[in-house]
């Protein structure tokens, strides 16, 4: 399926105030962040399959041009999502980072989104549990600390270096700050200053900064890690090595709770497409890589080099399971760093208890049951764990 031409999306909302916020958000994204028709950030014209629409005339889905979001990239490219949605129009919007995708979700500009676990957790806590539900996993692993091969580093001692992450408070930013603290070094999580200088940059800017020498390395997801290696870097640390069994959540699928409540059939259709895409990617790796690269080229104007794509593909694991227990661990780390906030904007001191209800895996488990596959677990953080009043 050819991805439709990009143009600003009409905000989707039930209330005038929410519609105004969505419009302001989209104008900001288009004008303030320098996004263009060949770059991430702008909504696409709707695509539509055949048959009658589901309970919603339209659904807007957001994701990133990252290999860790291969499910969305390939599924949109191959048409799996439009086929499952039938006559319900599908809008897509591509973002550079989780916090911006979360803003769009909160503003009603998107209904469902692929994003990292840290923005999802922050969104849940900031809204008092009313703004986000995680309904599926997407990927595991695919994150590495890459440094300039010419930089003198003893072991993994990166003190004095400038290490980039994709965005302040995003999943890789939290992982780097936690690892730095585990080494006994000091860095201010807000400013990024300390024994290591943490530089927050857009993923599309990090390879250029690396080649120019304005950063010494980066803790980044694929394909950026592989791009840095191709530009003269070396993998100093694969984050998978820091987790028992090597598996940890990198990306999840989230939905607006109000959209889930009003249109459960649409959410389930998106999840059917996601599960179907993952199964196809695992059984057709060569074609899957090509579909992902075609999507990246359509969205950014440039495909990944074959060596970069191959290296990235080896590190990323696709999964329907959100690996809820690892998300809980990541949330606890962000909490200890002071990077989680409650609904009143203050630091949240009881993140794990406050996360009960962040998962609603019932639609996903229905899809898996239909395929004869086992249910996935929410680690006690599902909607069923939320006390009734």
VEXDREN-2710 file (C-alpha; in Angstrom, 1 decimal):
% VEXDREN-2710
k/r/px/py/pz
1/UNK/0.0/0.0/0.0
2/UNK/1.4/3.4/-0.9
3/UNK/1.4/5.7/2.0
4/UNK/-0.9/8.7/1.3
5/UNK/0.5/12.2/0.8
6/UNK/1.0/14.2/4.0
7/UNK/-1.1/17.2/4.9
8/UNK/-2.3/18.6/8.3
9/UNK/-4.9/16.6/9.9
10/UNK/-8.3/17.9/11.0
11/UNK/-8.4/17.6/14.8
12/UNK/-10.8/14.9/16.0
13/UNK/-12.6/15.8/19.2
14/UNK/-16.0/15.7/20.8
15/UNK/-15.8/19.1/22.6
16/UNK/-14.9/22.6/21.1
17/UNK/-12.2/23.2/23.7
18/UNK/-10.5/19.9/23.0
19/UNK/-10.7/20.6/19.2
20/UNK/-9.1/24.0/19.7
21/UNK/-6.2/22.4/21.7
22/UNK/-5.7/19.8/19.0
23/UNK/-5.7/22.5/16.3
24/UNK/-3.1/24.5/18.2
25/UNK/-1.0/21.4/18.7
26/UNK/-0.9/20.5/15.0
27/UNK/-0.1/24.1/14.0
28/UNK/2.8/24.1/16.5
29/UNK/4.1/20.8/15.2
30/UNK/3.9/21.9/11.6
31/UNK/5.3/25.4/12.0
32/UNK/7.4/25.4/15.2
33/UNK/9.2/22.1/14.7
34/UNK/10.1/22.5/11.0
35/UNK/8.2/19.4/9.9
36/UNK/7.6/19.0/6.2
37/UNK/5.7/16.8/3.8
38/UNK/8.7/14.4/3.7
39/UNK/9.6/14.5/7.4
40/UNK/8.0/13.1/10.6
41/UNK/5.4/15.1/12.4
42/UNK/2.5/15.8/10.1
43/UNK/-0.7/13.9/9.7
44/UNK/-1.4/12.0/6.5
45/UNK/-4.6/12.1/4.4
46/UNK/-6.9/9.3/5.4
47/UNK/-6.7/5.8/3.9
48/UNK/-9.7/3.6/3.8
49/UNK/-10.3/-0.1/3.2
50/UNK/-13.4/-1.8/1.8
51/UNK/-16.7/-2.6/3.6
52/UNK/-18.8/-0.8/6.1
53/UNK/-17.1/1.4/8.8
54/UNK/-16.9/0.2/12.4
55/UNK/-18.3/2.2/15.2
56/UNK/-16.0/5.2/14.4
57/UNK/-16.0/6.8/11.0
58/UNK/-12.2/7.6/11.5
59/UNK/-9.3/6.6/13.7
60/UNK/-6.0/8.5/14.0
61/UNK/-2.9/6.4/14.7
62/UNK/0.6/7.8/15.6
63/UNK/4.0/6.1/15.5
64/UNK/7.7/6.9/14.8
65/UNK/10.0/6.2/11.8
66/UNK/12.0/3.9/14.1
67/UNK/12.8/0.2/13.6
68/UNK/11.4/-0.3/17.1
69/UNK/8.1/0.7/15.6
70/UNK/8.4/-1.8/12.8
71/UNK/4.9/-3.2/13.4
72/UNK/3.2/0.1/12.6
73/UNK/5.6/0.9/9.7
74/UNK/5.2/-2.5/8.0
75/UNK/1.5/-2.9/8.8
76/UNK/0.6/0.5/7.3
77/UNK/2.9/-0.2/4.3
78/UNK/1.3/-3.6/3.6
79/UNK/-2.3/-2.5/4.2
80/UNK/-3.0/-4.8/7.2
81/UNK/-4.5/-1.9/9.2
82/UNK/-6.9/-0.7/6.5
83/UNK/-8.1/-4.2/5.8
84/UNK/-8.9/-4.8/9.5
85/UNK/-10.6/-1.4/9.8
86/UNK/-12.8/-1.9/6.7
87/UNK/-14.7/1.3/6.0
88/UNK/-13.3/3.2/9.0
89/UNK/-10.9/5.9/7.7
90/UNK/-7.3/5.6/8.9
91/UNK/-5.2/8.7/9.5
92/UNK/-1.6/8.3/10.4
93/UNK/0.8/10.8/12.1
94/UNK/4.5/10.3/12.6
95/UNK/6.4/11.8/15.5
96/UNK/10.0/12.2/16.5
97/UNK/9.5/11.3/20.2
98/UNK/7.1/10.0/22.8
99/UNK/6.4/13.2/24.7
100/UNK/5.1/14.9/21.5
101/UNK/3.0/11.8/20.6
102/UNK/1.6/12.0/24.1
103/UNK/0.7/15.6/23.7
104/UNK/-1.2/14.7/20.5
105/UNK/-3.0/11.9/22.3
106/UNK/-4.0/14.2/25.1
107/UNK/-5.2/16.9/22.7
108/UNK/-7.3/14.4/20.7
109/UNK/-5.2/14.7/17.6
110/UNK/-4.5/11.0/17.7
111/UNK/-6.6/8.1/19.2
112/UNK/-4.0/5.3/19.3
113/UNK/-0.2/5.6/19.3
114/UNK/3.0/3.6/19.4
115/UNK/5.4/5.1/22.0
116/UNK/8.0/4.3/24.6
117/UNK/7.0/3.1/28.1
118/UNK/8.3/6.2/29.9
119/UNK/6.0/8.8/28.1
120/UNK/3.1/6.4/28.5
121/UNK/3.7/6.1/32.2
122/UNK/4.1/9.9/32.6
123/UNK/0.9/10.5/30.6
124/UNK/-1.0/8.1/32.8
125/UNK/0.3/9.7/36.0
126/UNK/-0.1/13.3/34.9
127/UNK/-3.8/12.6/34.0
128/UNK/-4.5/10.8/37.2
129/UNK/-5.1/7.6/35.2
130/UNK/-7.6/9.2/32.8
131/UNK/-5.4/9.9/29.8
132/UNK/-3.7/6.7/28.7
133/UNK/-4.2/2.9/28.5
134/UNK/-1.6/0.5/27.3
135/UNK/-3.3/-2.1/25.2
136/UNK/-0.4/-4.0/23.6
137/UNK/3.3/-4.4/23.4
138/UNK/5.3/-3.6/20.3
139/UNK/9.0/-4.2/20.6
140/UNK/11.7/-5.3/23.0
141/UNK/15.4/-4.4/23.0
142/UNK/17.0/-2.5/20.1
143/UNK/18.7/0.1/22.3
144/UNK/22.5/0.6/22.6
145/UNK/25.1/3.1/24.0
146/UNK/27.3/3.9/21.0
147/UNK/30.5/6.0/21.3
148/UNK/33.0/7.3/18.9
149/UNK/35.5/4.5/18.2
150/UNK/38.4/6.9/18.5
151/UNK/37.3/8.1/21.9
152/UNK/39.5/6.7/24.7
153/UNK/37.2/5.0/27.1
154/UNK/38.3/2.6/29.9
155/UNK/35.8/-0.1/30.1
156/UNK/32.4/1.7/30.1
157/UNK/33.7/4.8/31.8
158/UNK/32.1/7.7/29.9
159/UNK/32.7/10.4/32.4
160/UNK/33.5/13.7/30.8
161/UNK/31.8/12.7/27.5
162/UNK/28.7/14.2/25.9
163/UNK/26.1/11.5/25.4
164/UNK/22.9/12.2/23.6
165/UNK/19.4/10.8/24.2
166/UNK/16.4/11.4/21.9
167/UNK/14.4/13.5/24.3
168/UNK/14.3/14.6/28.0
169/UNK/12.3/12.1/30.0
170/UNK/11.9/9.6/27.2
171/UNK/12.6/5.9/27.6
172/UNK/16.3/6.0/26.6
173/UNK/16.9/9.2/28.6
174/UNK/15.6/7.4/31.7
175/UNK/17.7/4.3/31.0
176/UNK/20.9/6.3/30.5
177/UNK/20.4/8.4/33.7
178/UNK/19.6/5.3/35.7
179/UNK/22.7/3.5/34.4
180/UNK/24.9/6.6/35.2
181/UNK/23.5/6.6/38.8
182/UNK/24.2/2.9/39.0
183/UNK/27.9/3.6/38.2
184/UNK/28.0/6.0/41.2
185/UNK/28.3/9.1/39.0
186/UNK/26.3/12.3/39.4
187/UNK/24.1/14.0/36.7
188/UNK/21.3/16.4/37.2
189/UNK/18.3/14.7/35.5
190/UNK/16.7/18.0/34.6
191/UNK/19.7/19.8/33.1
192/UNK/21.8/16.8/32.0
193/UNK/24.9/18.4/33.6
194/UNK/27.3/16.4/35.7
195/UNK/30.0/13.8/35.5
196/UNK/28.5/13.0/32.1
197/UNK/26.9/15.6/29.9
198/UNK/23.5/14.3/28.7
199/UNK/22.5/16.1/25.5
200/UNK/18.8/15.9/24.5
201/UNK/18.4/15.9/20.7
202/UNK/16.0/14.8/18.1
203/UNK/16.9/11.3/16.7
204/UNK/17.2/12.8/13.2
205/UNK/19.8/15.2/14.5
206/UNK/21.9/12.8/16.5
207/UNK/23.8/11.2/13.6
208/UNK/24.8/14.6/12.2
209/UNK/25.9/15.8/15.6
210/UNK/27.9/12.6/16.0
211/UNK/29.7/13.0/12.7
212/UNK/30.5/16.6/13.5
213/UNK/31.9/15.7/16.9
214/UNK/29.5/17.9/18.9
215/UNK/28.6/14.7/20.8
216/UNK/30.8/11.8/21.8
217/UNK/28.0/9.1/21.7
218/UNK/24.4/8.4/22.3
219/UNK/22.0/6.0/24.1
220/UNK/19.5/5.5/21.3
221/UNK/17.1/3.0/19.8
222/UNK/17.4/1.5/16.4
223/UNK/18.1/2.4/13.7
224/UNK/20.0/5.4/15.1
225/UNK/22.4/3.1/17.0
226/UNK/23.3/1.3/13.8
227/UNK/23.7/4.6/12.0
228/UNK/26.2/5.8/14.5
229/UNK/28.2/2.6/14.2
230/UNK/28.2/3.1/10.4
231/UNK/29.5/6.6/11.0
232/UNK/32.5/5.4/13.0
233/UNK/31.0/4.5/16.4
234/UNK/31.2/1.3/18.4
235/UNK/28.6/-0.3/20.7
236/UNK/29.9/0.2/24.2
237/UNK/26.8/-1.3/25.8
238/UNK/23.7/-3.1/24.5
239/UNK/20.9/-2.4/27.0
240/UNK/19.6/-5.9/26.6
241/UNK/22.7/-7.0/28.6
242/UNK/21.4/-5.1/31.6
243/UNK/18.1/-7.1/31.8
244/UNK/17.5/-10.6/33.1
245/UNK/16.8/-12.7/30.0
246/UNK/17.7/-9.8/27.7
247/UNK/14.1/-8.7/27.2
248/UNK/12.7/-5.3/28.2
249/UNK/9.9/-3.2/26.8
250/UNK/11.0/-0.6/24.2
251/UNK/7.6/0.4/22.7
252/UNK/4.0/-0.1/23.5
253/UNK/0.6/0.6/21.9
254/UNK/-1.5/3.1/23.9
255/UNK/-5.0/4.4/23.4
256/UNK/-7.1/7.2/24.8
257/UNK/-9.4/5.6/27.4
258/UNK/-12.4/7.6/26.1
259/UNK/-11.8/6.2/22.6
260/UNK/-11.4/2.7/23.9
261/UNK/-14.7/3.0/25.8
262/UNK/-16.5/4.5/22.9
263/UNK/-15.0/2.4/20.1
264/UNK/-13.7/-1.0/21.5
265/UNK/-14.3/-2.6/18.1
266/UNK/-11.9/-0.1/16.4
267/UNK/-9.2/-0.7/19.0
268/UNK/-9.6/-4.4/18.6
269/UNK/-9.3/-4.1/14.8
270/UNK/-6.0/-2.1/15.2
271/UNK/-4.7/-4.8/17.5
272/UNK/-5.7/-7.6/15.1
273/UNK/-3.7/-5.8/12.5
274/UNK/-0.8/-5.3/14.9
275/UNK/-0.7/-9.0/15.9
276/UNK/-1.1/-10.1/12.2
277/UNK/1.8/-7.8/11.2
278/UNK/4.1/-9.1/13.9
279/UNK/3.4/-12.7/12.8
280/UNK/4.1/-11.8/9.2
281/UNK/7.3/-9.9/10.1
282/UNK/8.6/-12.9/12.1
283/UNK/7.8/-15.4/9.3
284/UNK/9.0/-13.2/6.5
285/UNK/12.1/-11.3/7.8
286/UNK/13.5/-10.3/4.5
287/UNK/10.3/-9.0/3.1
288/UNK/9.5/-7.4/6.5
289/UNK/12.8/-5.5/6.5
290/UNK/12.1/-4.2/3.0
291/UNK/8.6/-3.1/4.0
292/UNK/9.9/-1.2/7.0
293/UNK/12.6/0.4/4.9
294/UNK/10.1/1.4/2.2
295/UNK/7.9/3.0/4.9
296/UNK/10.9/4.9/6.3
297/UNK/11.8/6.1/2.8
298/UNK/8.2/7.3/2.2
299/UNK/8.2/9.1/5.5
300/UNK/11.7/10.6/5.6
301/UNK/12.7/10.8/2.0
302/UNK/15.6/8.4/2.5
303/UNK/15.8/4.7/3.1
304/UNK/18.2/3.1/5.6
305/UNK/21.4/1.6/4.2
306/UNK/21.2/-2.1/4.0
307/UNK/24.0/-2.6/6.6
308/UNK/22.4/-0.3/9.0
309/UNK/19.0/-2.0/8.6
310/UNK/20.5/-5.4/9.0
311/UNK/22.3/-4.4/12.2
312/UNK/19.2/-2.7/13.6
313/UNK/16.9/-5.7/12.8
314/UNK/19.1/-8.1/14.7
315/UNK/18.8/-6.1/17.9
316/UNK/15.0/-5.4/17.9
317/UNK/12.6/-8.0/19.1
318/UNK/8.9/-7.7/18.0
319/UNK/6.4/-8.7/20.6
320/UNK/2.6/-8.4/21.3
321/UNK/3.4/-8.8/25.0
322/UNK/4.0/-5.4/26.7
323/UNK/6.4/-7.1/29.2
324/UNK/4.5/-5.3/32.0
325/UNK/7.0/-6.3/34.7
326/UNK/9.8/-4.5/32.9
327/UNK/7.7/-1.4/32.4
328/UNK/7.1/-1.4/36.2
329/UNK/10.8/-1.5/36.7
330/UNK/11.4/1.3/34.2
331/UNK/8.8/3.4/36.0
332/UNK/10.4/2.8/39.4
333/UNK/13.7/4.0/37.9
334/UNK/12.1/7.2/36.5
335/UNK/10.5/7.8/39.8
336/UNK/13.8/7.6/41.7
337/UNK/15.2/10.0/39.2
338/UNK/12.4/12.5/39.9
339/UNK/11.1/12.3/36.4
340/UNK/7.6/11.1/37.0
341/UNK/4.9/13.6/37.8
342/UNK/1.4/13.2/39.3
343/UNK/-1.7/14.9/38.1
344/UNK/-0.9/18.0/40.2
345/UNK/2.5/18.3/38.4
346/UNK/4.5/17.4/41.5
347/UNK/7.0/14.5/41.6
348/UNK/5.2/11.2/42.2
349/UNK/6.6/9.3/45.2
350/UNK/4.6/6.2/44.8
351/UNK/4.8/5.5/41.1
352/UNK/4.2/1.7/41.1
353/UNK/1.0/1.9/43.3
354/UNK/-0.2/4.8/41.1
355/UNK/0.3/2.7/38.0
356/UNK/-2.5/0.3/38.7
357/UNK/-4.9/0.5/35.8
358/UNK/-2.4/1.6/33.2
359/UNK/-2.9/-1.6/31.2
360/UNK/-6.1/-2.9/29.6
361/UNK/-5.0/-6.0/27.8
362/UNK/-8.5/-7.5/27.4
363/UNK/-8.8/-6.5/23.7
364/UNK/-5.4/-7.9/22.9
365/UNK/-6.1/-11.1/24.8
366/UNK/-9.3/-11.6/22.9
367/UNK/-7.4/-11.2/19.6
368/UNK/-4.7/-13.7/20.8
369/UNK/-7.4/-16.2/21.9
370/UNK/-9.0/-16.0/18.5
371/UNK/-5.6/-17.0/17.1
372/UNK/-5.1/-19.8/19.6
373/UNK/-2.3/-18.0/21.4
374/UNK/-1.8/-17.6/25.1
375/UNK/-2.9/-14.5/27.0
376/UNK/-0.3/-11.9/28.1
377/UNK/0.0/-10.7/31.7
378/UNK/-0.3/-7.2/33.1
379/UNK/1.8/-7.8/36.2
380/UNK/-1.0/-6.7/38.4
381/UNK/-1.2/-3.2/36.8
382/UNK/-4.3/-3.9/34.7
383/UNK/-7.7/-2.3/34.9
384/UNK/-9.0/-5.3/36.8
385/UNK/-6.5/-4.4/39.5
386/UNK/-8.1/-0.9/40.0
387/UNK/-10.3/-0.9/43.1
388/UNK/-14.0/-0.2/42.4
389/UNK/-15.8/2.6/44.3
END
